Amino acid sequence: MAEAPWNVHPEHAPDRRNTALADALQTRDMAAIAFALRHGPTVVPLTGTDAGDVSLDAGDVWTFRDPETGARALLLFSDAEHRPAMIPAGVGLHSPAWLKQYLTSHRDTISAVYFDVAGPHPMQATPDELLRVLEA
């Protein structure tokens, strides 16, 4: 498999959303969420990229760390436009294989995964729950 480019200029970037995931989150249909995660990209915030740049299966993923408990959460988005302004502006479009590998590698350090944390249809899951649907 060829190495994905680190950054893609916005005018050459692929669509920065997963419409199937947005629809599934709206209806809270777990089967549809699982399907969307297994077949489409997931938008993740990245550190160290310029605003508007898009990374494909590469980059340093930004995670939220609770200042009181130290617990880490992975934030995933159905659309880059749903990313709150306080989160780094660079985004990655990551494949289902990447998501599975990342969750497997970090399942002991990530306490929760939040989808569209600022809306319009936020949801929460554990890394183990997501790994189960990705493996189904």
QUIVEN-V848142 format. One line per field, one symbol per residue. psi: psi as a letter, one per 30 degrees, with the letter a starting at -180 (. if undefined). A space follows every 10 residues. Layout:
psi: ???
This chain:
psi: kkkkkekkke fgklkhljee eeeeeefhje eeeeeeeffl lkkkkllgll kflkkjhllj kklkkkfeff kkkkkkkfkf ffklffkkfk lkjkleeeee eeeeegfffk flkkkheglf iklklleeee eefff.
